[in-house]
């Protein structure tokens, strides 16, 4: 019982720290992104984002092994006759695997850097290509170090040490831009930004190793090879890999298509819209991530669909309330925000971000469903459908970019989200996974209706009296926040939740 209270405390504190992380990250971005644009300019910023997208594609080499680790760890812990030995073998297999992956990723990245010119259009100058080459080398080493840290990250997650994970990330959110600005001041430019990221990634690796070995007692067995275990991990991970390809295509490839056919300035505008969109994704992932070990534990013990449906609906409800609040706030004051944050040249980022983020409401409040699929080892069909919609996204983007520019990539993305996570996955959850999706959506309906009413009123106010100063921006944001959360408290929360809110304010 005491252990359960500790774990629940870790989940709650982990989620709280996670949202503190997001708040700090976005507050830092308010200063950091304009600073980058000031120091290195729109063109170099576009190059930095494009090279990041290219090198980030190497993350596919992880092949979904991280997700597989949590599932196999829980299966061994609950069902194995000698769980300790099997977990040690799992740890050894993962450490060796990720060492090889890190080496391969670094080598591929360096090779890509040597031929950097093939990834950019003729509009890019020789100096811009040379900058991209240097950035790609630094980022390749960075992703290699990230891979080395992955086995320790996974071990920390299954032990539900969310406070350590989130406080460690909080440190990097603050330290990285500070170090980057120092390097920018001494004239390192975009190279300094990439170098700061590499330094912090290396520090994180050392912190993970120390915590895993000393605090959690992580141990390894390297000399006992289990072909059946490796085969099971590979089969499971392959379908996760296909899902990651979908995410990569939808999130990164449009940058490359724009870079290959347009200008650095257009790429920069689209990159800013993506940065705004990523805020919404992080809001959802933060909450669902703390339930990954619990979901795998439920499936390993009882595989009770009623419990899983209720958990998914409960978490989805909180994600829905948060998503609608942030999205509504962006619709109301976001246009002015983008103007003062990214400048007049990037005003189109407001419309792009608003259009691409809205369909994300469906998958982002259902993130726990992804982990339920994986825990049940029924994620194959999702990967196939998502891969199909990802290629649909790229086909639409490639055809329409010459005529519509960055709006072509937005159209392709929106259609892929509506068809895949929107239509297909809800049918699949209900018919194949065994979750009651009618129950799920009934659970979300009140917060959705409430959000539509409050946000519509806010948009009407802005239409009648547009935001023209920082004081109006702050005033509108405060009034909207007060009205939204008051309506949530009065009309959406049940008595038990209201009691917890009152207790929180009393503390």
N, C-alpha and C positions, 0 to 999 in steps of 0.2 A: 504493500500500500504506500509506504514511504517512498519507494522507488518510482511508483507511478506519479506521485505528486511532484517529484523532482523532474521527471520527464515532461509532465504537463507544464511545469514552470519554465523548462527550457524552450518548449514550443511557443509559449506565450511571450517570453522575453525575446526569443529569436525573431518572432514576427514583429515585435515592437522595435527591436534594433534594426530589423530589416527595413522598416518604413522610415526610421531615423536615417538609415543609410541612403534611402532614395531621396529624402528631403535634403540631406547634406549634399548628395551628388548633384541634385538639380540646382540648389543654391550656388554651389561651386560653378556649375555650368553657366549660370547667369553672368558670372564674371569671367570664367575661363574661356568660353567660346568667343566672346567679343575680343578678349585679349589675343587669342590666337589669330583671329581675323586682322587685328591691328598689327601684330608683330610680323606675321608671315603673308598676309593678304589673301584674297579670295582664291587666287590661282593655286598657291601652294597648299592652302587648306583643302581645296578640291583634290589635289594630288595626294595629300596625306590620307584623306578618307578613301580614295580609290585604292591606293596601295594596301591600306588596312583591309579593305574588302577582299582583295586578291589573296593576301597572305592568310586572312582568317579562314578562307576556304580550306586550308590545310587542317583545320580542326576536324574535318571529316575523317581524318586518319584515326581518330579515337574510336570510330566505328561503333559507338553506343556502348562501349565497355563499362562506362561509369554507371549507367542505368542497370546493366546486367549485374554489377557487383552487389548492389543493394538487394536485388531479388535473390541471388544465390546465397548471400550471407544470411538472410532471414530463413531461407529454406534449410540451410545447414544447421542454423541455431535451433530451429524448432523440430526438425525431423531426423537429423543425423545422429547415429549412435556415438560417434566421437566428434562432436562439433568443433572442439578446439583445434584438433589436428587438421580437419578439413578447412577451417578458416585460415590457418597458417599457410596451408598449401595454396589457397585462393589468393592470399596476400602476396606470396612469392611469385605466383603466376602473373599477377597484375603488375608487380614492380618490374619484372623482366620485360613484359609486353610493352609497357609504357616507355621503358628505356629505349627499346628498339624503335618504337613509334616516334619518340622525340628526335632520335638520330636521323630517321628517314625524313621527317618534316623539315628539319633544318637544312638538310642537303637539297631537298626539292626547292625550298625557298631560295637558297643561294643560286641554284640553276635558273629559277624564274627571274631573279634579279639580274643575272648576266644577259638575259634577253628581254629586258624591261620594255624596250621600244615596241615590241609586238603587241603590247597590251594597251597602247595609247594611240589616239588618232594623230594625223600629221599636223594638227593644230598645235600640238605640244612642242616646245622648243627643245634644243639639245640640253640646255641647263635643267629644264624641268624633267626630262628623262633621266638625267644623271641623279637628280634629287630622288626621284622615284626608286632608282636602283639602290641607293644608300639606305633609304627607308625600308625597302624590302629585305635587305640583309639583316638589319637590326630587328625587324619584326619577326623574321624567321627564327632567330635565336630566342626571341621572347616566347614564341609559341612552343619551341622545344622545351624551355624551362617550365612552361605551363603544363605540358604533358607529364613532366617528371613529378609535378606536384599532385597530379590527379589521383593516384592510388591512396595517398594520405588524406586528401579531401574526402574521398568516398568513405574511408574508414572513420573519419570524424563525423560524417553525416549519419552513418548507421548507428553511431553511439549517441546521436541526437544532441551533440554539443553545439547547439545553434548559437549560443551566446559567444563562444570563442570565434566561430565562423564570422558572425556579423560584426563583432568589434574589430576583428582583424581587417575586414573589408572597409570598415569605417576609417581605420587608420590610412589605408591606401587612398580612399576617396579624397582625403585632405592632403596627404603627403605628395601624391603624384603631381597635381597642378602646381603646388608650391615649388617642387624641384624643377618642374618644366619651366616655370616662369624665371627661375634663377638661371637656367641654361639659355633661355631666350634672351635674357638681359645681357649675357656675355657673348651673344651673337651666334648661337648654335642653330637658330631657326627651327624648322620642322624636325631636323635631326635631333635636336634637344628634347622635343616632345616625345619622340620614339624612344630615346635613350632613358628618359625618366621612367617610362613605362617598364622598360627592361630591368632597371634597378629595383623597382618596387616588386616586380614579379619574382625576382631572385630572393628578396627578403621574405616574401610570402612563402616560398618554397622552404626556406630554412625554418620559419616559424611552424609550418605544418609538420615537418619532420620531427622537430623537437617535441611538439605537443603529442603527436601520435606515439612516439617511442617512449617518452618519459611519463606522460600523464595517463595515456590509455593503454600502454603496454602492448603496442602492436608488435607482433612477431611473424617471422617468415620461415617457410620451408621451401627450399629451392631444388632439392635433389630428388623429390618424388613427383614424377610426371604422371598426370591423370589425363589420358586421351579423351575419356568420356566427358570430363569436366570441361576441357577446352572446346570440344565439339558443341556441348550445350551452350556455352558462352558465345561461341561464334554464330550459331544459328539464331539465338536470341538477339544478339547485337546487330546482326545483318539487317533485320527489319527496323531496328532503331536507327541504323545508319541511313536507310532510305528516308525515314522521317526527317533526319537532320539535313539530308540533301534538299528536301522541300523547304525547310527553314532557310537554308543557305541561299537557295535560288531566289526565294521571295524577298529575302532581306539584303542580299549582297550583289547578286548578279545584275540587277538594274543599274547599280552604280557603274559596273564595268561596261554595260551596253551604252550608257550615256557618255562615258569617257571615250569609248571607241568611236562614237559617231557625232559628238557635240563638243562643247567647250568646257574648260575648267570652271567657269562661272556658273554654268547650268548645273554641273555636277555638285558644286558647293551649295546651291539652293536646295537641290534634292536631298543632299546629305543633312542639311539642317532640318528638313521635314522628317527624315528618318530618325534623327536624334529626338525630336519631339515624340514621334510614334513609339520609340523605345521606352519612353517613360511609362506609358500605359502597360506595356508588356512586363516591365519590371515590377509594377504595382501588383500584378496578378501572380507572377511567378514567386514573389517573396512569400506570399501567404501559403500557396500550395506546396512549396518546397519543404516546409516544416512538417508536412503530413506524409511525406514519402515513406519514411520508415514505418509509420503506423499503418498505412495502407498495405504495405507488403506483409506486415505482421498479421493483419486481419485475414488476408488471403491465405497465408501459410497455415494459420490456425483453423479457421472455420469457413472461409470463402462465402460469408453471409452477404447476399446481395442487398438485403434490406438495410443492414448496417452501413454498407458501402454507399447505397443511394442516399441515405439520410446524411452521411458525412459529406458527400458531394454537394447536396443541396444546401447544407448549412454553410460550408465554405464558400460555395458559389454565391449565396445571398450576401455575405459580407463583401465578396469581390465585386458584386453588382453594385452595391451601395457606393463603394469607393470609386469604381470606374465611372459611374454616372456623375458623381460629384466632380471629379477631376476633368472629365470630358466636357461637362456643362460649363465649368469655369473657363475652360479653354475657348469654348464657343463664344462666351460672353465677353471676355477681356483679352482673348488670345491675339486678336489682330493688332491691337496696340502693343501688346507684349512683344510680338515678333518684330514689329517695327523698331522699337527701342533696343531690342536685344541683338538682332542680326542685321539691322539696317534696311534702308529702303530698297536696296538691290535684291533683297531676299524676301520681299513681301509675299510672293507667291507661295512660300513655305507654309503660311497659315492655311490656305485652302487645301494644299496638298496633304498636310498633316491631318486636318479635319476629315477629309474624304477617306484617307487610308485607315484611319483609326476606328471609325464608326463600326465597320463590319467585324472588327476584332472583339467587339463586346461578346459575341457568341463563344468563341474558343477561350477567351480569357477568363470567363466565369465558369468554365468547364475544365480547367487545367488539372484538377484532381482526377478527372476521368481518364486522362492520358496515363497517369500512374496506376490506376486500377487496371487498365488494359495490359500494361506491362507486367504488373504483378501476377495477372492471370495468364500471361504469355499468349495474349490474343491481339497483339498489335500489328500483325502482318497486313491485314486488309487496310488499316488506316494508312500504313506506309505506302501501299500501292496507289491508293486513291490520292493521297497528298502528292505523290510523285507525279501523277498524271496532271493534277491541277497546277503544279509548279511549272511543268513544261508548257501548259496552256498559257500561264502568265508570261513566260519568256517569249512565246510565239506572238502573243498579242503586242507585247512591248516592242519586239524587234520590227514588227510590221508597221506600227503606228508612230514610233519615235521620230522618224524623219519629218512627219507632219505635225505631231502634237508635242514633241519633246518630253519633258518629265511627266506630263499628264498621261502619256501613253503607258508609262510604268505604273502609274496609279490605277488606271483602268484594269490592267492585267492583274494587279495585286488584289483589287477589290473582288473581281470575279472569282479568282482562285480561292479566296477566303469564304465567300458565300457558298460556293459549290462544295468545297471539301469540308472544313470544320462546321459550316452552317447546316447544309442539307444532309449530306451523307452521314456525318458522325453522329448526329442526333438519332437518326434511324438505326445506325449500327449499335450505339449504346443500348437502345431499347430492345432491339430484336436479337442481338447476338451476345452482348456482354451481360445482359440480364438486369440492367438498371432501369428503374421506372422514370423515364424522362418526362412523362406527364406530371408526375409528382414534383420533379425538379423544376419545371417551368411554372407550375402553380406557386411554388415557393418564391419564385423571382418576380412574379407579376406585380405585387403591391409596390415594391421598390422601383420598378420600371415606370409604373403609372405616376407615382409621386415625382420621380425625376423628370419626366416629360413635362409635367405641369410647372414645376419650379423653374426649370431651364427655359421653357418657352416664355414665362413671364420675364425672366432676366434678359432674354434676347429682344423681347419687345421694348423693354426699357432702354437697352443700348441702341436700338433702332431709332427711338424717339429722341434720345440724348446720347450721342456717341461719346466714347471715351476720348478725351482730348488732352489730358494731363495725367501726371503720375498720381496726383491726389484723387482724381476721379477713378483711376485704375485701382488704387488701394481701397477706396471707398466702395466701389462696386463689388470687388472681391470679398470684402468683409461682410457686406450686406447679404450677398449671395450665400456665403458660407453659413452665416447665422440662420437665414431662412431655410436653407437646405437641411441642416442638421437638426433644427428645431422641428421641421416637418417629419424627419426620420424618427425622432424621439416620440413625437405625439401620435403618429399614424402607423409606423412600421414596426417598431420594437415591441416585443411582448413584455409582460410585467416583470419577468425574471431578468430580461436584458435591461429594462429601465432601472431596476434595483441595482444592477452592477454599475450602470452609468452613474447613478447617484452616489454609490459607495466610492467610485473612482474620484468624483469631484470632492467628496468629503475628505478623502486622503490627501 
